Amino acid sequence: MDGTTSILQLDRETKASERPGEHKDELRLWLRLLTCSTLIETEIRNRLREDFRTTLPRFDLMAQLDKTVVGMTVGEVSQRLMVSNGNVTAVVTGLVADGLIDKRSAPQDRRVQILTLTPQGRKAFKAMAERHEQWIAELFAGLGQTEIAQLFRLLGQTKTSLHRAIANRAKDGASEAAGGDAR
């Protein structure tokens, strides 16, 4: 059995759908979103590895650096990618060794490292980004423009709902802490 078949057969949503009465709609929706996200990410990882012999973290880091000519610090990249500085440093080491990015000390603080794409890195990233865009279009080819717009709108509402729920939880937690909630 190949990797794709096992993913399709063992995804979280499929497992939950075996007993739909045991799961609320919100849980099934979350599992569907997670499954779709995992399927897309896995396919993109596979294609990057097969076509460019690279990884998704390397592609993501290069994508951040492609947005700037002046470069970014390791901290800025890690913040944008929502990963630790250590994770970024490990990826940076490989990209520097491959001649795809340049790392230099910041003039105002020699401890801070500025990362930039090299000309070779920009060229390599451009090729990857063009293919990546084609892959994404291919993966969503089964949806029409109207469906894509509708899904985009609904996911925007979902994102707003998530932010609201998270903010309310934080507010409730702060209220409980201020009230001296003794348990």
MODELLER restraints for C-alpha pairs under 7 A, 6 or more apart:
rsr = mdl.restraints
at = mdl.atoms
rsr.add(forms.Gaussian(group=physical.xy_distance, feature=features.Distance(at['CA:11:A'], at['CA:35:A']), mean=6.27, stdev=0.5))
rsr.add(forms.Gaussian(group=physical.xy_distance, feature=features.Distance(at['CA:12:A'], at['CA:31:A']), mean=6.06, stdev=0.5))
rsr.add(forms.Gaussian(group=physical.xy_distance, feature=features.Distance(at['CA:12:A'], at['CA:35:A']), mean=6.57, stdev=0.5))
rsr.add(forms.Gaussian(group=physical.xy_distance, feature=features.Distance(at['CA:13:A'], at['CA:28:A']), mean=6.63, stdev=0.5))
rsr.add(forms.Gaussian(group=physical.xy_distance, feature=features.Distance(at['CA:13:A'], at['CA:31:A']), mean=5.02, stdev=0.5))
rsr.add(forms.Gaussian(group=physical.xy_distance, feature=features.Distance(at['CA:13:A'], at['CA:32:A']), mean=5.55, stdev=0.5))
rsr.add(forms.Gaussian(group=physical.xy_distance, feature=features.Distance(at['CA:13:A'], at['CA:35:A']), mean=6.47, stdev=0.5))
rsr.add(forms.Gaussian(group=physical.xy_distance, feature=features.Distance(at['CA:16:A'], at['CA:23:A']), mean=6.97, stdev=0.5))
rsr.add(forms.Gaussian(group=physical.xy_distance, feature=features.Distance(at['CA:16:A'], at['CA:28:A']), mean=6.99, stdev=0.5))
rsr.add(forms.Gaussian(group=physical.xy_distance, feature=features.Distance(at['CA:45:A'], at['CA:55:A']), mean=6.29, stdev=0.5))
rsr.add(forms.Gaussian(group=physical.xy_distance, feature=features.Distance(at['CA:45:A'], at['CA:56:A']), mean=5.57, stdev=0.5))
rsr.add(forms.Gaussian(group=physical.xy_distance, feature=features.Distance(at['CA:48:A'], at['CA:54:A']), mean=5.62, stdev=0.5))
rsr.add(forms.Gaussian(group=physical.xy_distance, feature=features.Distance(at['CA:48:A'], at['CA:55:A']), mean=6.12, stdev=0.5))
rsr.add(forms.Gaussian(group=physical.xy_distance, feature=features.Distance(at['CA:48:A'], at['CA:56:A']), mean=6.93, stdev=0.5))
rsr.add(forms.Gaussian(group=physical.xy_distance, feature=features.Distance(at['CA:49:A'], at['CA:55:A']), mean=5.93, stdev=0.5))
rsr.add(forms.Gaussian(group=physical.xy_distance, feature=features.Distance(at['CA:58:A'], at['CA:91:A']), mean=6.17, stdev=0.5))
rsr.add(forms.Gaussian(group=physical.xy_distance, feature=features.Distance(at['CA:62:A'], at['CA:125:A']), mean=6.61, stdev=0.5))
rsr.add(forms.Gaussian(group=physical.xy_distance, feature=features.Distance(at['CA:64:A'], at['CA:77:A']), mean=6.84, stdev=0.5))
rsr.add(forms.Gaussian(group=physical.xy_distance, feature=features.Distance(at['CA:65:A'], at['CA:71:A']), mean=6.30, stdev=0.5))
rsr.add(forms.Gaussian(group=physical.xy_distance, feature=features.Distance(at['CA:65:A'], at['CA:72:A']), mean=6.81, stdev=0.5))
rsr.add(forms.Gaussian(group=physical.xy_distance, feature=features.Distance(at['CA:65:A'], at['CA:116:A']), mean=5.97, stdev=0.5))
rsr.add(forms.Gaussian(group=physical.xy_distance, feature=features.Distance(at['CA:65:A'], at['CA:117:A']), mean=6.17, stdev=0.5))
rsr.add(forms.Gaussian(group=physical.xy_distance, feature=features.Distance(at['CA:66:A'], at['CA:117:A']), mean=6.80, stdev=0.5))
rsr.add(forms.Gaussian(group=physical.xy_distance, feature=features.Distance(at['CA:66:A'], at['CA:122:A']), mean=6.87, stdev=0.5))
rsr.add(forms.Gaussian(group=physical.xy_distance, feature=features.Distance(at['CA:71:A'], at['CA:114:A']), mean=5.89, stdev=0.5))
rsr.add(forms.Gaussian(group=physical.xy_distance, feature=features.Distance(at['CA:71:A'], at['CA:115:A']), mean=5.19, stdev=0.5))
rsr.add(forms.Gaussian(group=physical.xy_distance, feature=features.Distance(at['CA:71:A'], at['CA:116:A']), mean=4.54, stdev=0.5))
rsr.add(forms.Gaussian(group=physical.xy_distance, feature=features.Distance(at['CA:72:A'], at['CA:114:A']), mean=5.33, stdev=0.5))
rsr.add(forms.Gaussian(group=physical.xy_distance, feature=features.Distance(at['CA:72:A'], at['CA:115:A']), mean=5.31, stdev=0.5))
rsr.add(forms.Gaussian(group=physical.xy_distance, feature=features.Distance(at['CA:72:A'], at['CA:116:A']), mean=6.83, stdev=0.5))
rsr.add(forms.Gaussian(group=physical.xy_distance, feature=features.Distance(at['CA:73:A'], at['CA:112:A']), mean=6.78, stdev=0.5))
rsr.add(forms.Gaussian(group=physical.xy_distance, feature=features.Distance(at['CA:73:A'], at['CA:113:A']), mean=5.56, stdev=0.5))
rsr.add(forms.Gaussian(group=physical.xy_distance, feature=features.Distance(at['CA:73:A'], at['CA:114:A']), mean=4.57, stdev=0.5))
rsr.add(forms.Gaussian(group=physical.xy_distance, feature=features.Distance(at['CA:73:A'], at['CA:115:A']), mean=5.96, stdev=0.5))
rsr.add(forms.Gaussian(group=physical.xy_distance, feature=features.Distance(at['CA:74:A'], at['CA:85:A']), mean=6.38, stdev=0.5))
rsr.add(forms.Gaussian(group=physical.xy_distance, feature=features.Distance(at['CA:74:A'], at['CA:88:A']), mean=6.69, stdev=0.5))
rsr.add(forms.Gaussian(group=physical.xy_distance, feature=features.Distance(at['CA:74:A'], at['CA:113:A']), mean=6.38, stdev=0.5))
rsr.add(forms.Gaussian(group=physical.xy_distance, feature=features.Distance(at['CA:74:A'], at['CA:114:A']), mean=6.89, stdev=0.5))
rsr.add(forms.Gaussian(group=physical.xy_distance, feature=features.Distance(at['CA:75:A'], at['CA:85:A']), mean=6.09, stdev=0.5))
rsr.add(forms.Gaussian(group=physical.xy_distance, feature=features.Distance(at['CA:78:A'], at['CA:84:A']), mean=5.72, stdev=0.5))
rsr.add(forms.Gaussian(group=physical.xy_distance, feature=features.Distance(at['CA:78:A'], at['CA:85:A']), mean=5.52, stdev=0.5))
rsr.add(forms.Gaussian(group=physical.xy_distance, feature=features.Distance(at['CA:78:A'], at['CA:88:A']), mean=6.02, stdev=0.5))
rsr.add(forms.Gaussian(group=physical.xy_distance, feature=features.Distance(at['CA:95:A'], at['CA:101:A']), mean=5.69, stdev=0.5))
rsr.add(forms.Gaussian(group=physical.xy_distance, feature=features.Distance(at['CA:96:A'], at['CA:102:A']), mean=5.96, stdev=0.5))
rsr.add(forms.Gaussian(group=physical.xy_distance, feature=features.Distance(at['CA:99:A'], at['CA:118:A']), mean=6.99, stdev=0.5))
rsr.add(forms.Gaussian(group=physical.xy_distance, feature=features.Distance(at['CA:100:A'], at['CA:117:A']), mean=6.00, stdev=0.5))
rsr.add(forms.Gaussian(group=physical.xy_distance, feature=features.Distance(at['CA:100:A'], at['CA:118:A']), mean=5.40, stdev=0.5))
rsr.add(forms.Gaussian(group=physical.xy_distance, feature=features.Distance(at['CA:100:A'], at['CA:120:A']), mean=5.77, stdev=0.5))
rsr.add(forms.Gaussian(group=physical.xy_distance, feature=features.Distance(at['CA:100:A'], at['CA:121:A']), mean=3.86, stdev=0.5))
rsr.add(forms.Gaussian(group=physical.xy_distance, feature=features.Distance(at['CA:101:A'], at['CA:115:A']), mean=6.65, stdev=0.5))
rsr.add(forms.Gaussian(group=physical.xy_distance, feature=features.Distance(at['CA:101:A'], at['CA:116:A']), mean=5.49, stdev=0.5))
rsr.add(forms.Gaussian(group=physical.xy_distance, feature=features.Distance(at['CA:101:A'], at['CA:117:A']), mean=4.25, stdev=0.5))
rsr.add(forms.Gaussian(group=physical.xy_distance, feature=features.Distance(at['CA:101:A'], at['CA:118:A']), mean=4.99, stdev=0.5))
rsr.add(forms.Gaussian(group=physical.xy_distance, feature=features.Distance(at['CA:101:A'], at['CA:121:A']), mean=6.00, stdev=0.5))
rsr.add(forms.Gaussian(group=physical.xy_distance, feature=features.Distance(at['CA:102:A'], at['CA:115:A']), mean=5.69, stdev=0.5))
rsr.add(forms.Gaussian(group=physical.xy_distance, feature=features.Distance(at['CA:102:A'], at['CA:116:A']), mean=5.28, stdev=0.5))
rsr.add(forms.Gaussian(group=physical.xy_distance, feature=features.Distance(at['CA:102:A'], at['CA:117:A']), mean=6.09, stdev=0.5))
rsr.add(forms.Gaussian(group=physical.xy_distance, feature=features.Distance(at['CA:102:A'], at['CA:118:A']), mean=5.99, stdev=0.5))
rsr.add(forms.Gaussian(group=physical.xy_distance, feature=features.Distance(at['CA:103:A'], at['CA:113:A']), mean=6.21, stdev=0.5))
rsr.add(forms.Gaussian(group=physical.xy_distance, feature=features.Distance(at['CA:103:A'], at['CA:114:A']), mean=5.61, stdev=0.5))
rsr.add(forms.Gaussian(group=physical.xy_distance, feature=features.Distance(at['CA:103:A'], at['CA:115:A']), mean=4.72, stdev=0.5))
rsr.add(forms.Gaussian(group=physical.xy_distance, feature=features.Distance(at['CA:103:A'], at['CA:116:A']), mean=6.69, stdev=0.5))
rsr.add(forms.Gaussian(group=physical.xy_distance, feature=features.Distance(at['CA:104:A'], at['CA:113:A']), mean=5.48, stdev=0.5))
rsr.add(forms.Gaussian(group=physical.xy_distance, feature=features.Distance(at['CA:104:A'], at['CA:114:A']), mean=5.30, stdev=0.5))
rsr.add(forms.Gaussian(group=physical.xy_distance, feature=features.Distance(at['CA:104:A'], at['CA:115:A']), mean=6.75, stdev=0.5))
rsr.add(forms.Gaussian(group=physical.xy_distance, feature=features.Distance(at['CA:105:A'], at['CA:111:A']), mean=6.56, stdev=0.5))
rsr.add(forms.Gaussian(group=physical.xy_distance, feature=features.Distance(at['CA:105:A'], at['CA:112:A']), mean=5.71, stdev=0.5))
rsr.add(forms.Gaussian(group=physical.xy_distance, feature=features.Distance(at['CA:105:A'], at['CA:113:A']), mean=4.58, stdev=0.5))
rsr.add(forms.Gaussian(group=physical.xy_distance, feature=features.Distance(at['CA:105:A'], at['CA:114:A']), mean=5.93, stdev=0.5))
rsr.add(forms.Gaussian(group=physical.xy_distance, feature=features.Distance(at['CA:106:A'], at['CA:112:A']), mean=5.50, stdev=0.5))
rsr.add(forms.Gaussian(group=physical.xy_distance, feature=features.Distance(at['CA:106:A'], at['CA:113:A']), mean=5.80, stdev=0.5))
rsr.add(forms.Gaussian(group=physical.xy_distance, feature=features.Distance(at['CA:106:A'], at['CA:114:A']), mean=5.89, stdev=0.5))
